[in-house]
Amino acid sequence: MKTTALGISMIFIYSILPTIGNVHKNALNKMNKLLDKRDYVNLPTSFLAFLVGLIDGDGYIQITKTTKGFITMKLVISLHIEDISTLEYIHSTLKLGSVNVYKDLRSPSCKLVINRTELQEVLFPLLIHNNIFFLTETRINQFNLAMHILKKDIKMFDQIPSRDNIEDVFKLPESAKDYTLLYFFKNWIVGFKSPWLYTGLIEFVKNNPLTYKRVKKDYKKLISRREGFNYLKQTLKQQERIRRYSTYTVKPENTNLVVWGSNLSSTVGTGRVTKVVKNMIVLPPYYKSVVIGILLSDGYLTSAKSHEGASSSFSFQTVFKKLKLRFVCFFNTLPLLQYLSYFREKR
């Protein structure tokens, strides 16, 4: 029997992306067309990392019980209806699932739903092949449980074991720094932060999902009022030279993240911004994506007397498993915002 080049390539492809568990023939028949795994082998890892971050931030793996006691499984990403273009972009790139719209009068939303068969055939094998994994505790537990159910071919919901009897699929980093050193971390943080950006803040470029483009001028409107998650381990510790007022920013002509300011008096105003540039401290490069993402998503402005611009503060707070980041930036006057509002990131 002759072995064709196409046959060899197909064997190679399916060895790279093996199906997780058993897929019933009826499940495959329900799909519009048989998935060709050759289309997914060359999918950019940057996109996959972005997708995993988005799922960590605003998605979930749903495992529920049917009326007859069987297990149903699907992955859902839920966003506000104004962000439907994001889901449509992911759907057009990944070619999995379906985008559904829910026209609730108070909070209309849209969801990308990926079914169990698509998870078994494509998405989960892709994550394993590229060694890209979830970083939030809830999503990690959901993924481990889903993989256990698929591998053990568990059909009845009552047969699902306790969490202690479920093995981890991926080995997680041991320290906060190890998280930032993950090869997919920068792309993950972009996806993790994207769900909470105000409409119009960014535009996704189809050829590069990590490219940002500012479309609004008013800085205060670009800052989300949502505090997001409740805890992060503090890795951006206050530097020795920074005393009273400080903020993170990036100069338009420079892509290095820097810390500005020390010993600023209460009389510093917009006409004296140049005096803020003192004791500039350059941070490690990997901090750049983290801080910029958090500032744009979970930053919020608070002031006891906002109309006077006195004692104003700009802070943010967020979380994911084992890596907790928290940093509070103090602005002496509100007018400083328009000068310290330019964030830019280059690949």
N, C-alpha and C positions, 0 to 999 in steps of 0.2 A: 504494500500500500504506500502510495506516495504522500509525502508530507509537504504541503505547499508553504510558501513564505507567509501567506496570509494566516494559515493555520498556526504556524509557529508564533507569529506576532500576537494572535488572539490568546494563545496559551500563556504567553509572557504577560500580556495585559491583565488577564484574569488572575495570574499568580501575584501580581502587584496589588490588585484591588479585589481580594477574595470576598465573596458574600459572607456576611456575618449571620451564622445560623442557617436555618432552612426557610426557603420561600415557597409557599404553596403555589401550585400552577394557576389556581384561580386568581390569586393576587396579581400575578404577572399579566394575566389576560385582561384584567381591569385597567391596566395602564394603556395609554394611548398608543405607545410604541415601545418596543423593547429597548431598554437603555443600552447604548453603545459606550462601554467604559473607555474606549479609546479617546473619546472627547474630553475625558476628565483627567487623564494622566498629566497633561501639560497645563492644567489650571494653575494660575499663579498662586504661590503660597501667601503672597501679600493679601490677596483677596480672601483666601481661606481664613487667615488670621483675623482680618477685619470682620469676617462673618462670625467667627467664634466670639469675638469681643462684643459684637452686636447681640448675639444670643445670650451671652453672659449678662449684658446690661438690660435687655428688654425682651428676652425670649424664655422659653422653658420647654422641657421634654415632658410631655403629658403621658402618664401611665395610669389608666383608669380601668374600672371593672364594668363589664356589660351586664345587662339584666340576667343573662344566663351564666354569669360567673367567669367569662373569658376575659383575657387581657386585650386592651386596645392601646396602641402607642402612636404618638405623632409628635413632631416638633413644631412649635408655634413661635413666630415673631410677631409681636403686636405693637403697632405704632399709631399715632394720631393720624387721622385721615389726611392732614396736610402733608404728611411725610410719605404718602403712598408712592411717590416717585422713587424713593429709596428701595422699597420692597419690589417695585417693578424692575428696577435695575438689577437687584440680586436675582430675581426670578429669570430675567433674560440672560444673565450670565451663567447661573447654575443650572437652569433648565429643569428645575425640580419643583414640585409642589404647585400650589395655586394661591392666587391673591384674592382674598375675600374682603368686601366692604361692609361695615356695620354702621348704618346711619342713625346712630343715637343722637337725639336732639341736644343733649347736654355735652356729650363727649363722643363724637363720631370717631370711629377707629377703622383700621385696616389690618389684616393679618395675612402673613405668609404661612401656609400650613403644608408641611412635608410629611407624607404618610410613612408608615412602618416599612413598607417594601423599599421605598427610596432611601430610607435610612440604612437599611441592610445592604442594599446593592451599591450605593454610591457614597453618601455623606460620611458615614462612620468609617468605612474603609479608607476614604480620602484622609480623614483626620489621623488615623493610625499610620498610614503610609508616610505622611508628611510630619509626623510627630508634633502635631498641633493639638492642644488640649484646652479645656475650660479651666478658668482660674478662680471662679467664685465657688464657695463651698456648696451652695444649693445646686448649682449646675453640675458640679463634679459628682455629687451623689446621684443625681438624676441620670447622668451618663453611665456611671458604673452599674446602676441598677438595670438600665436598658440593655447594656452589653451582656450582663449576666442572664437576663431573661432570654435574649436572642441566642446566646451560645448554648445555654442549657435547654433550649427549646421548651421553655415553661409556657403552658397554655392557660392554666387556670390561675386566677388572681389569688386565690387562697394558698397557692403553693409558693408564693414569693417569700423568700427567706428574710430574716432580719438583716439590718444593715451590717451587723458584726460579721455575718457570714458571706459578705460580698467583697470580693477583692478589688483593689484599685487597678484600673487599666494602665494609667500612667503614673510614674513616680514624680511627685511634685518637688519643686525646689525647697531647700531647707531654710533659706533666709530671704529677707526682703531684697537684698542686693542680687541674689541668684535669680529672682523673678525678673529683675530689670535686664539681666544678661541673657534671657531667653531670646533666641534668634527671631522669634515672631512677636516679641513683646510690643515694640513700637507700633506695629500694625494692629495688634490687638487693642491697644489703648485707644486708638482712633475709633474703632468700632464700638468699644465699651462706652465711649463718651458721646457718640453720635446721637443716640435716641433723645437726649434732653436738650439739644440745641434748638433755639427758637427758629421758627420758619423764616427763611430768607438769609440766615447767617452764612450758610455754606451752599455750595453747589457741587454735586457729585459729577466728576468727569468720567465718562464711561471707560475711557482708556486707562484711567488711573484713579481708583476710588479713594486714594489718599491725598488728592490735590484739593486744597481749599481755595475759595475765592470769596472775598468779602463783598457783600452786596448792600450793606447798610452803613451809614456814616455815624449814626448816633451810638456811641460806645455803650451807654447805659442800657440801651435796648438789646445789646448783644449779650448781656450778662443774664444767665438764667437765675430766676428767683428760687428755683427748687434746690433744696439742700442735698437731695439725693440720699446717699447712704450715711450711716451714723458713726462709723469708726474707721480709722485707717492707722496703721502704725506709723509713727512720725519718723520719716527718713530725711526730710528736709529740715534739719535742725537749724536753729538760729545761729548764724555765724558770729564769731567773737567780736568782729568789728562793727556789726550792726547793732545799734543801741536802741533807738526809739522808733524811728519810722523807716520802713523799707517796703519795697515792692519788687516783683519780678516783671521783667519786660524784655523785649528784644528790639534793638535798634533797627530801623528799616534797612540800613545797609549792612547789617550784621546778622548772622544766624545763630550766634552763640548766646545762650541764655545767661544773663548776668543779674547780679543783685545790686540794686542802687541804694545809695543813701546812708548817711550816718550823722548823728548829732544835728538833726534838722530842727531849727527853732520853729515856734508856732507862727512866726510871721512869714514863713516861706509861701510865696504866691506864684501865680502863673508867669509873672515877669522875671522870676528868679529861678526858673527850673534848672538852669545850667549849674547852679550850686548843689543840685542834688547828686551830680555825678562825682562822688567821692568814694574812696575805698571800694572800688568795683571788684567784685569777686566772681571769677568765672567758675561755674559749676561743671561737674562731669557731663559729657554730652548726652548720656542717656536720661538725664533729668529733664531735658528740654521737652520731649514729647509728653512726658507725664504731667508736668506743670501746666503747659499750654492747654492740654486736653481738659484738665480739671478746672482751670480758670474759666474756660469758655463754657463749661457745662454746669458746674456746681458752684460757681462764684456768686456771691450776693453782696450788695452794698447795704450797710446799716449805719444809722446815725441818730443820736438822740435829738439833734437839732439840724436836720438835713438842709433846711432852708438857709442856715447860717454857714454851713460847710465846716462846722467845728467838730473835732473828735470823731471824724468819720472813719469807718473801717471797711475793708474789703476782705472777705474771707471765703474759704471753701472747705468742704469736708466730704470724703467719699471712702469706699471700702472694697476690698476683696481679700480672699483668704490668704493669711500669712503676710500679706503686703499691705501695710496701712500707712497712708500718707496724709499728713495734715500740715497746713501752713497758713498762717494768718498774716495778711499784708495790711499795714496801716497807712492811710492817706491823711495828710495833714489838712488838706483843703480839697473840696470837690472839684474845683477847676483843674487840678492836676490830672484828673482822669483823661481829659482830652489829649494830654501830652504823653501819657503813659499807657496808651490803649492799643498800641500797634503790636500785634503778635504775628510772627511770620515763621514758617518752617519750610526748609528746603530739604529735599531728599538727598 
